[in-house]
Amino acid sequence: MKSQRSAIAIRPDAVIRAYGRAETAHWMEQWLDAFGRERGDVCVDPYAWHVFSFGCHPSVALDAARAEYREAVAALYVVVDGDRGHAVETDERPSLREKGEYLVFPSNFAWTMAFTHEDGWLGPFFARHRDYDRLHEDNLAAIRNRHAAEPMRSNDRS
């Protein structure tokens, strides 16, 4: 499966870090630990989002997923492409340009959005971590800290 990197819109200056295959594989191991623990024999190769379509982890789909994603917050977002060969970290919530395979989540896995090539039929899916409330508070604190640091960074550039 070829990479669909171009389907996610991220401003180049919003990409903070690009990850290679080994680092991306590590993100996926952690993602599966957060959202795929109860998958049993459900195959997640090549589609990690099968944990949602097969009901292994609670999620919402379609328009409800899109609505949740619009409200989801994080100071930083990780985006993993469908072939799991590439990931980036960004400070901007990615938007979907066209159908493709992507996972988007904050680094603490408070939530995830799984964009699928089956968009509108199977997916997208939005899910929360089982410890969402605590992780969400951590994300809000990180956002507050980032905003508090912004005036200092601006002064450093002057």
Phi, psi and omega in degrees: 000127181280157181291142179249031187311325185290347183282343177261129181268111175226124177300137181306324180283354177268347177282118183270323182207141173253138182251144175274186184301314183295315179293322178296319177300322178295317176302318182293322176301315180293321179298314180295327176294322181284320189241347185243015182303322185264026186281346180055236181262014177292125181283127179251012175251121004266003188250100179300329182294354175300337176299335178268315183293335177264005175074024180283338178219137180301136179203168170242157185231168173058229184297325178296322177294316179299320179295316178299318181297320179299332181265348183290138182233154174194155174285325179223146180240142173253135178238122178248129180283166187299330180272001177060024179261351187211141175214154175225157172247136183219156176260013181235130178297121182293149174242148183273128176268321182209171180299142179184175180256115179210147168245135177234134181197155171285160185296343177265003175062030178301327181206170174211149172241126179249106175277137184236158174288350179264019184317128180094343177245300173238095179103171008289168179236141175236133180222152176251147175295152180297340178249040188304313187304312180294316181293324177297318177299320176299319179295318178297320178296319178296322177295315178300316180296320179296315180295323179294327181280341183300315179298326179293320178295321179297320179293325179295331182279341184287000000 
